[in-house]
Amino acid sequence: MLDVCCGTGLMDAELLKLVYSVVGTDASAAMLTRARARVGPQAQFLLATLPDLPVDETFDAAISTFDGLNYLTPEVFQASVKVISEHLRVGAWLCFDLHTDAMMDFTLKNAQISGEEEGHFFSIRSEVDPEQRTCSTWIAVTTTESGSHFTEHHRQHFHSDAFVREVLNSAGFTEIRIVEEYTDTPANADTLRATWISRKTQIGVTA
């Protein structure tokens, strides 16, 4: 199993329980340090920024979970799916999650969200460009008791269904399902995060 954008190894720990052999890649050295501490030597973790994928193995399946591919521009997304496909055998599976048009609409209508939970005050501000299908989000969290404060800035993309299908087909994936986030329920117009499940049935047709 290849885990792309594996983060701190949460999914890899679960895969190992199912007796999968796991290789995880991520662009954050800090994340990989936590992944190695969590999982130990049972899995291999590699520092890599998509579309670079420094692996030699051929895998039975690949996954990318919890927003990993939402950060990729359309060009990098296409190149990344192509290189992932090159490391999958024919008949292998690719599973990943993406934001939907419903998520883009929701974010447009909820550009500012704030609240308090378990002693932490949070503020989330988003700027969506529907034409470019991008979203910049600023997250600020303050601990009420200590006053400690941190902020994050994220820039993500809303890849259209038609574009994702085209990318998958060109990389050799022709069996495709889209479901509600990690369920068996088919996605619909109200789905905020969709899980794409695809099977590689042929060698990619792109150069």
Secondary structure as UniProt FT lines:
FT   STRAND          2..4
FT   TURN            7..8
FT   HELIX           10..17
FT   TURN            18..19
FT   STRAND          23..26
FT   HELIX           29..39
FT   HELIX           40..42
FT   STRAND          44..47
FT   TURN            50..51
FT   STRAND          59..64
FT   TURN            66..67
FT   HELIX           68..71
FT   HELIX           74..86
FT   STRAND          88..99
FT   HELIX           101..109
FT   STRAND          112..117
FT   TURN            118..119
FT   STRAND          120..129
FT   TURN            130..133
FT   STRAND          134..143
FT   TURN            144..146
FT   STRAND          149..157
FT   HELIX           161..170
FT   TURN            171..172
FT   STRAND          173..180
FT   TURN            181..182
FT   TURN            189..190
FT   STRAND          193..200
//
